[in-house]
Amino acid sequence: MTPLNKCPVCGGDLSKKNVEKLLRGGANTVTLKVEAEVCNHCGERLYSEDVVKSFEEIRLKLKKQEFEHFRVLGKSFTINEEWPNRGIQPTA
Ligand SMILES: [Zn+2]
C-alpha cells in the first residue's frame, strides 16, 4: 500500500506510532501492540495491508479456538447477572 500522509477521515497529519489493539473472535480476545499511522487530529488509525491481513487471521484463529500462536495473558471476564446496575449487561 502507498503510505498516506493525510488522514482520509479529516485530512489531519499522520504520525507513526505503536498502538495497542484488541481483536475479538467469538468470545475470545487477543491484545497486541502494532505499528500504525495515527491521525494527530481525530485519532483515526491506519494499518498496512499485511497487518490488516494478520488481524483477520488472528480473528479467525480465535473463532476456531486455534491458540498455538497465542499465550495466556490474564483472563477476560464479563459481568454476571447479579451486577446491581441493570444498564450494564454481559456481552454473552
Ligand atoms: Zn483524522
PDB file of the backbone (N, CA, C, O) and the ligand in Angstrom, with CONECT records:
HET     ZN  A 101       1
ATOM      1  N   MET A   1       0.854  -1.203   0.000  1.00  0.00           N
ATOM      2  CA  MET A   1       0.000   0.000   0.000  1.00  0.00           C
ATOM      3  C   MET A   1       0.877   1.236   0.000  1.00  0.00           C
ATOM      4  O   MET A   1       1.924   1.253   0.647  1.00  0.00           O
ATOM      5  N   THR A   2       0.469   2.256  -0.707  1.00  0.00           N
ATOM      6  CA  THR A   2       1.215   3.514  -0.715  1.00  0.00           C
ATOM      7  C   THR A   2       0.967   4.236   0.604  1.00  0.00           C
ATOM      8  O   THR A   2      -0.185   4.412   1.000  1.00  0.00           O
ATOM      9  N   PRO A   3       2.020   4.656   1.285  1.00  0.00           N
ATOM     10  CA  PRO A   3       1.812   5.301   2.583  1.00  0.00           C
ATOM     11  C   PRO A   3       1.056   6.631   2.421  1.00  0.00           C
ATOM     12  O   PRO A   3       1.410   7.477   1.600  1.00  0.00           O
ATOM     13  N   LEU A   4       0.030   6.776   3.215  1.00  0.00           N
ATOM     14  CA  LEU A   4      -0.740   8.013   3.192  1.00  0.00           C
ATOM     15  C   LEU A   4      -0.030   9.024   4.072  1.00  0.00           C
ATOM     16  O   LEU A   4       0.582   8.651   5.073  1.00  0.00           O
ATOM     17  N   ASN A   5      -0.102  10.280   3.720  1.00  0.00           N
ATOM     18  CA  ASN A   5       0.431  11.264   4.660  1.00  0.00           C
ATOM     19  C   ASN A   5      -0.639  12.183   5.238  1.00  0.00           C
ATOM     20  O   ASN A   5      -0.355  13.068   6.046  1.00  0.00           O
ATOM     21  N   LYS A   6      -1.891  11.947   4.798  1.00  0.00           N
ATOM     22  CA  LYS A   6      -3.013  12.702   5.372  1.00  0.00           C
ATOM     23  C   LYS A   6      -4.099  11.727   5.802  1.00  0.00           C
ATOM     24  O   LYS A   6      -4.306  10.690   5.172  1.00  0.00           O
ATOM     25  N   CYS A   7      -4.787  12.071   6.878  1.00  0.00           N
ATOM     26  CA  CYS A   7      -5.896  11.242   7.352  1.00  0.00           C
ATOM     27  C   CYS A   7      -7.037  11.241   6.331  1.00  0.00           C
ATOM     28  O   CYS A   7      -7.484  12.309   5.913  1.00  0.00           O
ATOM     29  N   PRO A   8      -7.520  10.045   5.917  1.00  0.00           N
ATOM     30  CA  PRO A   8      -8.622  10.001   4.948  1.00  0.00           C
ATOM     31  C   PRO A   8      -9.958  10.463   5.546  1.00  0.00           C
ATOM     32  O   PRO A   8     -10.895  10.763   4.807  1.00  0.00           O
ATOM     33  N   VAL A   9     -10.044  10.520   6.855  1.00  0.00           N
ATOM     34  CA  VAL A   9     -11.285  10.934   7.515  1.00  0.00           C
ATOM     35  C   VAL A   9     -11.371  12.458   7.628  1.00  0.00           C
ATOM     36  O   VAL A   9     -12.380  13.058   7.255  1.00  0.00           O
ATOM     37  N   CYS A  10     -10.308  13.077   8.146  1.00  0.00           N
ATOM     38  CA  CYS A  10     -10.394  14.521   8.427  1.00  0.00           C
ATOM     39  C   CYS A  10      -9.295  15.334   7.747  1.00  0.00           C
ATOM     40  O   CYS A  10      -9.306  16.562   7.828  1.00  0.00           O
ATOM     41  N   GLY A  11      -8.342  14.673   7.075  1.00  0.00           N
ATOM     42  CA  GLY A  11      -7.269  15.410   6.403  1.00  0.00           C
ATOM     43  C   GLY A  11      -6.139  15.845   7.324  1.00  0.00           C
ATOM     44  O   GLY A  11      -5.249  16.588   6.909  1.00  0.00           O
ATOM     45  N   GLY A  12      -6.170  15.384   8.582  1.00  0.00           N
ATOM     46  CA  GLY A  12      -5.125  15.733   9.546  1.00  0.00           C
ATOM     47  C   GLY A  12      -3.808  15.029   9.241  1.00  0.00           C
ATOM     48  O   GLY A  12      -3.757  14.110   8.424  1.00  0.00           O
ATOM     49  N   ASP A  13      -2.745  15.471   9.905  1.00  0.00           N
ATOM     50  CA  ASP A  13      -1.434  14.846   9.714  1.00  0.00           C
ATOM     51  C   ASP A  13      -1.357  13.522  10.455  1.00  0.00           C
ATOM     52  O   ASP A  13      -1.973  13.349  11.507  1.00  0.00           O
ATOM     53  N   LEU A  14      -0.589  12.583   9.892  1.00  0.00           N
ATOM     54  CA  LEU A  14      -0.436  11.259  10.484  1.00  0.00           C
ATOM     55  C   LEU A  14       0.948  11.112  11.100  1.00  0.00           C
ATOM     56  O   LEU A  14       1.924  11.649  10.578  1.00  0.00           O
ATOM     57  N   SER A  15       1.033  10.386  12.209  1.00  0.00           N
ATOM     58  CA  SER A  15       2.317  10.033  12.815  1.00  0.00           C
ATOM     59  C   SER A  15       2.379   8.536  13.012  1.00  0.00           C
ATOM     60  O   SER A  15       1.382   7.901  13.353  1.00  0.00           O
ATOM     61  N   LYS A  16       3.562   7.969  12.793  1.00  0.00           N
ATOM     62  CA  LYS A  16       3.767   6.544  13.033  1.00  0.00           C
ATOM     63  C   LYS A  16       3.847   6.313  14.547  1.00  0.00           C
ATOM     64  O   LYS A  16       4.648   6.942  15.238  1.00  0.00           O
ATOM     65  N   LYS A  17       3.017   5.415  15.043  1.00  0.00           N
ATOM     66  CA  LYS A  17       3.001   5.142  16.486  1.00  0.00           C
ATOM     67  C   LYS A  17       2.810   3.655  16.740  1.00  0.00           C
ATOM     68  O   LYS A  17       2.268   2.934  15.903  1.00  0.00           O
ATOM     69  N   ASN A  18       3.264   3.201  17.912  1.00  0.00           N
ATOM     70  CA  ASN A  18       2.926   1.857  18.360  1.00  0.00           C
ATOM     71  C   ASN A  18       1.656   1.951  19.186  1.00  0.00           C
ATOM     72  O   ASN A  18       1.608   2.652  20.196  1.00  0.00           O
ATOM     73  N   VAL A  19       0.647   1.250  18.753  1.00  0.00           N
ATOM     74  CA  VAL A  19      -0.641   1.323  19.439  1.00  0.00           C
ATOM     75  C   VAL A  19      -1.038  -0.055  19.939  1.00  0.00           C
ATOM     76  O   VAL A  19      -0.569  -1.072  19.428  1.00  0.00           O
ATOM     77  N   GLU A  20      -1.911  -0.079  20.948  1.00  0.00           N
ATOM     78  CA  GLU A  20      -2.434  -1.338  21.444  1.00  0.00           C
ATOM     79  C   GLU A  20      -3.733  -1.633  20.713  1.00  0.00           C
ATOM     80  O   GLU A  20      -4.587  -0.761  20.552  1.00  0.00           O
ATOM     81  N   LYS A  21      -3.864  -2.881  20.272  1.00  0.00           N
ATOM     82  CA  LYS A  21      -5.040  -3.268  19.501  1.00  0.00           C
ATOM     83  C   LYS A  21      -5.695  -4.467  20.162  1.00  0.00           C
ATOM     84  O   LYS A  21      -5.006  -5.385  20.606  1.00  0.00           O
ATOM     85  N   LEU A  22      -7.006  -4.466  20.229  1.00  0.00           N
ATOM     86  CA  LEU A  22      -7.745  -5.598  20.764  1.00  0.00           C
ATOM     87  C   LEU A  22      -8.498  -6.257  19.620  1.00  0.00           C
ATOM     88  O   LEU A  22      -9.225  -5.601  18.874  1.00  0.00           O
ATOM     89  N   LEU A  23      -8.313  -7.562  19.494  1.00  0.00           N
ATOM     90  CA  LEU A  23      -9.003  -8.315  18.446  1.00  0.00           C
ATOM     91  C   LEU A  23      -9.920  -9.327  19.099  1.00  0.00           C
ATOM     92  O   LEU A  23      -9.576  -9.934  20.113  1.00  0.00           O
ATOM     93  N   ARG A  24     -11.085  -9.502  18.512  1.00  0.00           N
ATOM     94  CA  ARG A  24     -12.073 -10.405  19.074  1.00  0.00           C
ATOM     95  C   ARG A  24     -12.476 -11.441  18.026  1.00  0.00           C
ATOM     96  O   ARG A  24     -12.686 -11.111  16.859  1.00  0.00           O
ATOM     97  N   GLY A  25     -12.580 -12.699  18.461  1.00  0.00           N
ATOM     98  CA  GLY A  25     -13.091 -13.755  17.589  1.00  0.00           C
ATOM     99  C   GLY A  25     -13.926 -14.672  18.444  1.00  0.00           C
ATOM    100  O   GLY A  25     -13.398 -15.321  19.347  1.00  0.00           O
ATOM    101  N   GLY A  26     -15.212 -14.744  18.187  1.00  0.00           N
ATOM    102  CA  GLY A  26     -16.119 -15.457  19.081  1.00  0.00           C
ATOM    103  C   GLY A  26     -16.092 -14.761  20.429  1.00  0.00           C
ATOM    104  O   GLY A  26     -16.230 -13.539  20.488  1.00  0.00           O
ATOM    105  N   ALA A  27     -15.914 -15.517  21.532  1.00  0.00           N
ATOM    106  CA  ALA A  27     -15.842 -14.906  22.861  1.00  0.00           C
ATOM    107  C   ALA A  27     -14.391 -14.669  23.281  1.00  0.00           C
ATOM    108  O   ALA A  27     -14.139 -14.246  24.409  1.00  0.00           O
ATOM    109  N   ASN A  28     -13.433 -14.935  22.386  1.00  0.00           N
ATOM    110  CA  ASN A  28     -12.014 -14.822  22.734  1.00  0.00           C
ATOM    111  C   ASN A  28     -11.435 -13.490  22.271  1.00  0.00           C
ATOM    112  O   ASN A  28     -11.858 -12.930  21.260  1.00  0.00           O
ATOM    113  N   THR A  29     -10.464 -12.997  23.026  1.00  0.00           N
ATOM    114  CA  THR A  29      -9.821 -11.741  22.648  1.00  0.00           C
ATOM    115  C   THR A  29      -8.308 -11.882  22.718  1.00  0.00           C
ATOM    116  O   THR A  29      -7.777 -12.663  23.508  1.00  0.00           O
ATOM    117  N   VAL A  30      -7.631 -11.123  21.888  1.00  0.00           N
ATOM    118  CA  VAL A  30      -6.176 -11.004  21.929  1.00  0.00           C
ATOM    119  C   VAL A  30      -5.850  -9.520  21.958  1.00  0.00           C
ATOM    120  O   VAL A  30      -6.452  -8.738  21.223  1.00  0.00           O
ATOM    121  N   THR A  31      -4.899  -9.123  22.805  1.00  0.00           N
ATOM    122  CA  THR A  31      -4.380  -7.763  22.727  1.00  0.00           C
ATOM    123  C   THR A  31      -2.955  -7.848  22.219  1.00  0.00           C
ATOM    124  O   THR A  31      -2.231  -8.794  22.530  1.00  0.00           O
ATOM    125  N   LEU A  32      -2.557  -6.862  21.441  1.00  0.00           N
ATOM    126  CA  LEU A  32      -1.202  -6.842  20.891  1.00  0.00           C
ATOM    127  C   LEU A  32      -0.805  -5.396  20.617  1.00  0.00           C
ATOM    128  O   LEU A  32      -1.629  -4.481  20.611  1.00  0.00           O
ATOM    129  N   LYS A  33       0.498  -5.234  20.390  1.00  0.00           N
ATOM    130  CA  LYS A  33       0.986  -3.915  20.008  1.00  0.00           C
ATOM    131  C   LYS A  33       1.325  -3.952  18.530  1.00  0.00           C
ATOM    132  O   LYS A  33       1.854  -4.946  18.033  1.00  0.00           O
ATOM    133  N   VAL A  34       1.025  -2.888  17.838  1.00  0.00           N
ATOM    134  CA  VAL A  34       1.243  -2.851  16.396  1.00  0.00           C
ATOM    135  C   VAL A  34       1.554  -1.420  15.959  1.00  0.00           C
ATOM    136  O   VAL A  34       1.093  -0.447  16.557  1.00  0.00           O
ATOM    137  N   GLU A  35       2.360  -1.328  14.886  1.00  0.00           N
ATOM    138  CA  GLU A  35       2.672  -0.010  14.345  1.00  0.00           C
ATOM    139  C   GLU A  35       1.509   0.467  13.471  1.00  0.00           C
ATOM    140  O   GLU A  35       0.995  -0.288  12.646  1.00  0.00           O
ATOM    141  N   ALA A  36       1.112   1.688  13.652  1.00  0.00           N
ATOM    142  CA  ALA A  36       0.018   2.248  12.864  1.00  0.00           C
ATOM    143  C   ALA A  36       0.324   3.704  12.546  1.00  0.00           C
ATOM    144  O   ALA A  36       1.112   4.357  13.230  1.00  0.00           O
ATOM    145  N   GLU A  37      -0.316   4.194  11.495  1.00  0.00           N
ATOM    146  CA  GLU A  37      -0.305   5.625  11.227  1.00  0.00           C
ATOM    147  C   GLU A  37      -1.501   6.196  11.975  1.00  0.00           C
ATOM    148  O   GLU A  37      -2.640   5.811  11.711  1.00  0.00           O
ATOM    149  N   VAL A  38      -1.250   7.116  12.909  1.00  0.00           N
ATOM    150  CA  VAL A  38      -2.331   7.640  13.734  1.00  0.00           C
ATOM    151  C   VAL A  38      -2.526   9.123  13.417  1.00  0.00           C
ATOM    152  O   VAL A  38      -1.571   9.898  13.363  1.00  0.00           O
ATOM    153  N   CYS A  39      -3.780   9.488  13.211  1.00  0.00           N
ATOM    154  CA  CYS A  39      -4.097  10.890  12.906  1.00  0.00           C
ATOM    155  C   CYS A  39      -3.918  11.741  14.161  1.00  0.00           C
ATOM    156  O   CYS A  39      -4.461  11.431  15.221  1.00  0.00           O
ATOM    157  N   ASN A  40      -3.151  12.813  14.021  1.00  0.00           N
ATOM    158  CA  ASN A  40      -2.919  13.713  15.160  1.00  0.00           C
ATOM    159  C   ASN A  40      -4.186  14.482  15.544  1.00  0.00           C
ATOM    160  O   ASN A  40      -4.300  14.994  16.658  1.00  0.00           O
ATOM    161  N   HIS A  41      -5.120  14.555  14.618  1.00  0.00           N
ATOM    162  CA  HIS A  41      -6.317  15.365  14.844  1.00  0.00           C
ATOM    163  C   HIS A  41      -7.485  14.543  15.394  1.00  0.00           C
ATOM    164  O   HIS A  41      -8.026  14.874  16.449  1.00  0.00           O
ATOM    165  N   CYS A  42      -7.883  13.472  14.691  1.00  0.00           N
ATOM    166  CA  CYS A  42      -9.090  12.730  15.112  1.00  0.00           C
ATOM    167  C   CYS A  42      -8.771  11.370  15.728  1.00  0.00           C
ATOM    168  O   CYS A  42      -9.674  10.711  16.244  1.00  0.00           O
ATOM    169  N   GLY A  43      -7.497  10.929  15.688  1.00  0.00           N
ATOM    170  CA  GLY A  43      -7.135   9.664  16.306  1.00  0.00           C
ATOM    171  C   GLY A  43      -7.387   8.447  15.439  1.00  0.00           C
ATOM    172  O   GLY A  43      -7.154   7.324  15.885  1.00  0.00           O
ATOM    173  N   GLU A  44      -7.857   8.635  14.213  1.00  0.00           N
ATOM    174  CA  GLU A  44      -8.049   7.525  13.276  1.00  0.00           C
ATOM    175  C   GLU A  44      -6.743   6.747  13.126  1.00  0.00           C
ATOM    176  O   GLU A  44      -5.671   7.340  13.002  1.00  0.00           O
ATOM    177  N   ARG A  45      -6.842   5.398  13.137  1.00  0.00           N
ATOM    178  CA  ARG A  45      -5.653   4.553  12.979  1.00  0.00           C
ATOM    179  C   ARG A  45      -5.675   3.883  11.618  1.00  0.00           C
ATOM    180  O   ARG A  45      -6.696   3.340  11.196  1.00  0.00           O
ATOM    181  N   LEU A  46      -4.549   3.926  10.942  1.00  0.00           N
ATOM    182  CA  LEU A  46      -4.434   3.268   9.646  1.00  0.00           C
ATOM    183  C   LEU A  46      -3.367   2.197   9.738  1.00  0.00           C
ATOM    184  O   LEU A  46      -2.255   2.445  10.203  1.00  0.00           O
ATOM    185  N   TYR A  47      -3.720   0.996   9.288  1.00  0.00           N
ATOM    186  CA  TYR A  47      -2.795  -0.132   9.340  1.00  0.00           C
ATOM    187  C   TYR A  47      -2.403  -0.525   7.925  1.00  0.00           C
ATOM    188  O   TYR A  47      -3.170  -0.330   6.981  1.00  0.00           O
ATOM    189  N   SER A  48      -1.206  -1.078   7.783  1.00  0.00           N
ATOM    190  CA  SER A  48      -0.786  -1.544   6.466  1.00  0.00           C
ATOM    191  C   SER A  48      -1.583  -2.793   6.087  1.00  0.00           C
ATOM    192  O   SER A  48      -2.176  -3.453   6.941  1.00  0.00           O
ATOM    193  N   GLU A  49      -1.584  -3.097   4.802  1.00  0.00           N
ATOM    194  CA  GLU A  49      -2.386  -4.194   4.278  1.00  0.00           C
ATOM    195  C   GLU A  49      -2.039  -5.542   4.928  1.00  0.00           C
ATOM    196  O   GLU A  49      -2.924  -6.332   5.260  1.00  0.00           O
ATOM    197  N   ASP A  50      -0.721  -5.789   5.103  1.00  0.00           N
ATOM    198  CA  ASP A  50      -0.318  -7.070   5.687  1.00  0.00           C
ATOM    199  C   ASP A  50      -0.723  -7.163   7.151  1.00  0.00           C
ATOM    200  O   ASP A  50      -1.000  -8.252   7.653  1.00  0.00           O
ATOM    201  N   VAL A  51      -0.758  -6.025   7.839  1.00  0.00           N
ATOM    202  CA  VAL A  51      -1.215  -6.015   9.236  1.00  0.00           C
ATOM    203  C   VAL A  51      -2.711  -6.322   9.295  1.00  0.00           C
ATOM    204  O   VAL A  51      -3.154  -7.105  10.135  1.00  0.00           O
ATOM    205  N   VAL A  52      -3.474  -5.716   8.420  1.00  0.00           N
ATOM    206  CA  VAL A  52      -4.924  -5.975   8.374  1.00  0.00           C
ATOM    207  C   VAL A  52      -5.188  -7.453   8.098  1.00  0.00           C
ATOM    208  O   VAL A  52      -6.093  -8.056   8.674  1.00  0.00           O
ATOM    209  N   LYS A  53      -4.370  -8.031   7.196  1.00  0.00           N
ATOM    210  CA  LYS A  53      -4.487  -9.445   6.878  1.00  0.00           C
ATOM    211  C   LYS A  53      -4.206 -10.301   8.123  1.00  0.00           C
ATOM    212  O   LYS A  53      -4.919 -11.268   8.392  1.00  0.00           O
ATOM    213  N   SER A  54      -3.166  -9.936   8.873  1.00  0.00           N
ATOM    214  CA  SER A  54      -2.855 -10.650  10.118  1.00  0.00           C
ATOM    215  C   SER A  54      -4.001 -10.547  11.117  1.00  0.00           C
ATOM    216  O   SER A  54      -4.336 -11.527  11.783  1.00  0.00           O
ATOM    217  N   PHE A  55      -4.597  -9.374  11.223  1.00  0.00           N
ATOM    218  CA  PHE A  55      -5.745  -9.191  12.129  1.00  0.00           C
ATOM    219  C   PHE A  55      -6.852 -10.188  11.766  1.00  0.00           C
ATOM    220  O   PHE A  55      -7.446 -10.816  12.643  1.00  0.00           O
ATOM    221  N   GLU A  56      -7.116 -10.322  10.478  1.00  0.00           N
ATOM    222  CA  GLU A  56      -8.160 -11.248  10.020  1.00  0.00           C
ATOM    223  C   GLU A  56      -7.814 -12.688  10.392  1.00  0.00           C
ATOM    224  O   GLU A  56      -8.668 -13.452  10.844  1.00  0.00           O
ATOM    225  N   GLU A  57      -6.523 -13.047  10.189  1.00  0.00           N
ATOM    226  CA  GLU A  57      -6.086 -14.406  10.537  1.00  0.00           C
ATOM    227  C   GLU A  57      -6.240 -14.661  12.028  1.00  0.00           C
ATOM    228  O   GLU A  57      -6.682 -15.734  12.439  1.00  0.00           O
ATOM    229  N   ILE A  58      -5.871 -13.661  12.844  1.00  0.00           N
ATOM    230  CA  ILE A  58      -5.964 -13.801  14.306  1.00  0.00           C
ATOM    231  C   ILE A  58      -7.426 -13.962  14.723  1.00  0.00           C
ATOM    232  O   ILE A  58      -7.744 -14.820  15.546  1.00  0.00           O
ATOM    233  N   ARG A  59      -8.315 -13.140  14.159  1.00  0.00           N
ATOM    234  CA  ARG A  59      -9.746 -13.240  14.492  1.00  0.00           C
ATOM    235  C   ARG A  59     -10.294 -14.628  14.153  1.00  0.00           C
ATOM    236  O   ARG A  59     -11.059 -15.216  14.917  1.00  0.00           O
ATOM    237  N   LEU A  60      -9.882 -15.132  12.993  1.00  0.00           N
ATOM    238  CA  LEU A  60     -10.335 -16.445  12.551  1.00  0.00           C
ATOM    239  C   LEU A  60      -9.834 -17.540  13.496  1.00  0.00           C
ATOM    240  O   LEU A  60     -10.588 -18.441  13.865  1.00  0.00           O
ATOM    241  N   LYS A  61      -8.545 -17.457  13.887  1.00  0.00           N
ATOM    242  CA  LYS A  61      -7.972 -18.439  14.809  1.00  0.00           C
ATOM    243  C   LYS A  61      -8.687 -18.405  16.158  1.00  0.00           C
ATOM    244  O   LYS A  61      -8.949 -19.450  16.754  1.00  0.00           O
ATOM    245  N   LEU A  62      -8.998 -17.210  16.631  1.00  0.00           N
ATOM    246  CA  LEU A  62      -9.720 -17.078  17.903  1.00  0.00           C
ATOM    247  C   LEU A  62     -11.085 -17.747  17.813  1.00  0.00           C
ATOM    248  O   LEU A  62     -11.513 -18.459  18.721  1.00  0.00           O
ATOM    249  N   LYS A  63     -11.749 -17.500  16.705  1.00  0.00           N
ATOM    250  CA  LYS A  63     -13.081 -18.053  16.490  1.00  0.00           C
ATOM    251  C   LYS A  63     -13.031 -19.576  16.450  1.00  0.00           C
ATOM    252  O   LYS A  63     -13.897 -20.251  17.007  1.00  0.00           O
ATOM    253  N   LYS A  64     -11.991 -20.117  15.776  1.00  0.00           N
ATOM    254  CA  LYS A  64     -11.855 -21.566  15.644  1.00  0.00           C
ATOM    255  C   LYS A  64     -11.140 -22.204  16.829  1.00  0.00           C
ATOM    256  O   LYS A  64     -10.914 -23.414  16.841  1.00  0.00           O
ATOM    257  N   GLN A  65     -10.778 -21.385  17.839  1.00  0.00           N
ATOM    258  CA  GLN A  65     -10.093 -21.856  19.050  1.00  0.00           C
ATOM    259  C   GLN A  65      -8.744 -22.489  18.724  1.00  0.00           C
ATOM    260  O   GLN A  65      -8.355 -23.474  19.350  1.00  0.00           O
ATOM    261  N   GLU A  66      -8.036 -21.938  17.761  1.00  0.00           N
ATOM    262  CA  GLU A  66      -6.684 -22.409  17.437  1.00  0.00           C
ATOM    263  C   GLU A  66      -5.704 -21.456  18.112  1.00  0.00           C
ATOM    264  O   GLU A  66      -5.458 -20.352  17.626  1.00  0.00           O
ATOM    265  N   PHE A  67      -5.150 -21.896  19.236  1.00  0.00           N
ATOM    266  CA  PHE A  67      -4.391 -20.972  20.086  1.00  0.00           C
ATOM    267  C   PHE A  67      -2.876 -21.141  20.001  1.00  0.00           C
ATOM    268  O   PHE A  67      -2.153 -20.604  20.841  1.00  0.00           O
ATOM    269  N   GLU A  68      -2.375 -21.884  18.994  1.00  0.00           N
ATOM    270  CA  GLU A  68      -0.938 -22.199  19.004  1.00  0.00           C
ATOM    271  C   GLU A  68      -0.012 -20.982  18.907  1.00  0.00           C
ATOM    272  O   GLU A  68       1.134 -21.050  19.351  1.00  0.00           O
ATOM    273  N   HIS A  69      -0.483 -19.886  18.340  1.00  0.00           N
ATOM    274  CA  HIS A  69       0.378 -18.705  18.258  1.00  0.00           C
ATOM    275  C   HIS A  69       0.117 -17.698  19.380  1.00  0.00           C
ATOM    276  O   HIS A  69       0.661 -16.593  19.363  1.00  0.00           O
ATOM    277  N   PHE A  70      -0.702 -18.074  20.338  1.00  0.00           N
ATOM    278  CA  PHE A  70      -1.066 -17.149  21.404  1.00  0.00           C
ATOM    279  C   PHE A  70      -0.573 -17.668  22.752  1.00  0.00           C
ATOM    280  O   PHE A  70      -0.392 -18.870  22.946  1.00  0.00           O
ATOM    281  N   ARG A  71      -0.362 -16.742  23.669  1.00  0.00           N
ATOM    282  CA  ARG A  71      -0.122 -17.178  25.035  1.00  0.00           C
ATOM    283  C   ARG A  71      -1.075 -16.456  25.975  1.00  0.00           C
ATOM    284  O   ARG A  71      -1.548 -15.356  25.690  1.00  0.00           O
ATOM    285  N   VAL A  72      -1.341 -17.099  27.096  1.00  0.00           N
ATOM    286  CA  VAL A  72      -2.310 -16.576  28.049  1.00  0.00           C
ATOM    287  C   VAL A  72      -1.740 -15.345  28.740  1.00  0.00           C
ATOM    288  O   VAL A  72      -0.605 -15.354  29.216  1.00  0.00           O
ATOM    289  N   LEU A  73      -2.534 -14.300  28.789  1.00  0.00           N
ATOM    290  CA  LEU A  73      -2.140 -13.051  29.437  1.00  0.00           C
ATOM    291  C   LEU A  73      -3.339 -12.592  30.259  1.00  0.00           C
ATOM    292  O   LEU A  73      -4.228 -11.910  29.750  1.00  0.00           O
ATOM    293  N   GLY A  74      -3.355 -12.969  31.518  1.00  0.00           N
ATOM    294  CA  GLY A  74      -4.510 -12.637  32.342  1.00  0.00           C
ATOM    295  C   GLY A  74      -5.734 -13.419  31.900  1.00  0.00           C
ATOM    296  O   GLY A  74      -5.617 -14.408  31.176  1.00  0.00           O
ATOM    297  N   LYS A  75      -6.888 -12.983  32.327  1.00  0.00           N
ATOM    298  CA  LYS A  75      -8.142 -13.617  31.942  1.00  0.00           C
ATOM    299  C   LYS A  75      -9.106 -12.514  31.552  1.00  0.00           C
ATOM    300  O   LYS A  75      -8.989 -11.381  32.020  1.00  0.00           O
ATOM    301  N   SER A  76     -10.039 -12.840  30.714  1.00  0.00           N
ATOM    302  CA  SER A  76     -11.048 -11.829  30.414  1.00  0.00           C
ATOM    303  C   SER A  76     -12.374 -12.252  31.009  1.00  0.00           C
ATOM    304  O   SER A  76     -12.677 -13.441  31.117  1.00  0.00           O
ATOM    305  N   PHE A  77     -13.148 -11.275  31.387  1.00  0.00           N
ATOM    306  CA  PHE A  77     -14.412 -11.520  32.086  1.00  0.00           C
ATOM    307  C   PHE A  77     -15.546 -10.740  31.446  1.00  0.00           C
ATOM    308  O   PHE A  77     -15.327  -9.767  30.724  1.00  0.00           O
ATOM    309  N   THR A  78     -16.733 -11.175  31.720  1.00  0.00           N
ATOM    310  CA  THR A  78     -17.888 -10.316  31.506  1.00  0.00           C
ATOM    311  C   THR A  78     -18.622 -10.254  32.838  1.00  0.00           C
ATOM    312  O   THR A  78     -18.330 -11.011  33.763  1.00  0.00           O
ATOM    313  N   ILE A  79     -19.556  -9.362  32.914  1.00  0.00           N
ATOM    314  CA  ILE A  79     -20.286  -9.152  34.158  1.00  0.00           C
ATOM    315  C   ILE A  79     -21.298 -10.296  34.335  1.00  0.00           C
ATOM    316  O   ILE A  79     -21.765 -10.862  33.346  1.00  0.00           O
ATOM    317  N   ASN A  80     -21.633 -10.634  35.564  1.00  0.00           N
ATOM    318  CA  ASN A  80     -22.702 -11.624  35.709  1.00  0.00           C
ATOM    319  C   ASN A  80     -24.033 -10.922  35.995  1.00  0.00           C
ATOM    320  O   ASN A  80     -24.090  -9.703  36.157  1.00  0.00           O
ATOM    321  N   GLU A  81     -25.094 -11.722  36.053  1.00  0.00           N
ATOM    322  CA  GLU A  81     -26.446 -11.163  36.133  1.00  0.00           C
ATOM    323  C   GLU A  81     -26.736 -10.482  37.471  1.00  0.00           C
ATOM    324  O   GLU A  81     -27.755  -9.807  37.618  1.00  0.00           O
ATOM    325  N   GLU A  82     -25.834 -10.662  38.450  1.00  0.00           N
ATOM    326  CA  GLU A  82     -26.091 -10.071  39.768  1.00  0.00           C
ATOM    327  C   GLU A  82     -25.607  -8.627  39.898  1.00  0.00           C
ATOM    328  O   GLU A  82     -25.818  -7.991  40.930  1.00  0.00           O
ATOM    329  N   TRP A  83     -24.964  -8.112  38.857  1.00  0.00           N
ATOM    330  CA  TRP A  83     -24.496  -6.726  38.950  1.00  0.00           C
ATOM    331  C   TRP A  83     -25.695  -5.794  39.150  1.00  0.00           C
ATOM    332  O   TRP A  83     -26.655  -5.860  38.383  1.00  0.00           O
ATOM    333  N   PRO A  84     -25.651  -4.919  40.178  1.00  0.00           N
ATOM    334  CA  PRO A  84     -26.858  -4.151  40.548  1.00  0.00           C
ATOM    335  C   PRO A  84     -27.357  -3.152  39.498  1.00  0.00           C
ATOM    336  O   PRO A  84     -28.552  -2.860  39.454  1.00  0.00           O
ATOM    337  N   ASN A  85     -26.475  -2.629  38.661  1.00  0.00           N
ATOM    338  CA  ASN A  85     -26.944  -1.663  37.665  1.00  0.00           C
ATOM    339  C   ASN A  85     -27.453  -2.395  36.430  1.00  0.00           C
ATOM    340  O   ASN A  85     -26.671  -3.006  35.702  1.00  0.00           O
ATOM    341  N   ARG A  86     -28.747  -2.335  36.195  1.00  0.00           N
ATOM    342  CA  ARG A  86     -29.373  -3.069  35.084  1.00  0.00           C
ATOM    343  C   ARG A  86     -28.986  -2.505  33.704  1.00  0.00           C
ATOM    344  O   ARG A  86     -29.203  -3.133  32.668  1.00  0.00           O
ATOM    345  N   GLY A  87     -28.418  -1.319  33.735  1.00  0.00           N
ATOM    346  CA  GLY A  87     -27.955  -0.726  32.473  1.00  0.00           C
ATOM    347  C   GLY A  87     -26.686  -1.379  31.955  1.00  0.00           C
ATOM    348  O   GLY A  87     -26.293  -1.157  30.810  1.00  0.00           O
ATOM    349  N   ILE A  88     -26.037  -2.191  32.800  1.00  0.00           N
ATOM    350  CA  ILE A  88     -24.819  -2.887  32.416  1.00  0.00           C
ATOM    351  C   ILE A  88     -25.147  -4.357  32.212  1.00  0.00           C
ATOM    352  O   ILE A  88     -25.676  -5.017  33.107  1.00  0.00           O
ATOM    353  N   GLN A  89     -24.830  -4.860  31.033  1.00  0.00           N
ATOM    354  CA  GLN A  89     -25.215  -6.217  30.649  1.00  0.00           C
ATOM    355  C   GLN A  89     -23.994  -7.035  30.258  1.00  0.00           C
ATOM    356  O   GLN A  89     -23.003  -6.473  29.792  1.00  0.00           O
ATOM    357  N   PRO A  90     -24.046  -8.387  30.443  1.00  0.00           N
ATOM    358  CA  PRO A  90     -22.947  -9.215  29.944  1.00  0.00           C
ATOM    359  C   PRO A  90     -22.870  -9.186  28.413  1.00  0.00           C
ATOM    360  O   PRO A  90     -23.883  -8.985  27.743  1.00  0.00           O
ATOM    361  N   THR A  91     -21.675  -9.387  27.867  1.00  0.00           N
ATOM    362  CA  THR A  91     -21.531  -9.362  26.400  1.00  0.00           C
ATOM    363  C   THR A  91     -21.985 -10.676  25.779  1.00  0.00           C
ATOM    364  O   THR A  91     -22.282 -10.722  24.585  1.00  0.00           O
ATOM    365  N   ALA A  92     -22.045 -11.752  26.575  1.00  0.00           N
ATOM    366  CA  ALA A  92     -22.506 -13.039  26.036  1.00  0.00           C
ATOM    367  C   ALA A  92     -23.089 -13.860  27.170  1.00  0.00           C
ATOM    368  O   ALA A  92     -23.540 -14.984  26.950  1.00  0.00           O
TER     369      ALA A  92
HETATM  370 ZN    ZN A 101      -8.162  12.403  11.175  1.00  0.00          ZN2+
END
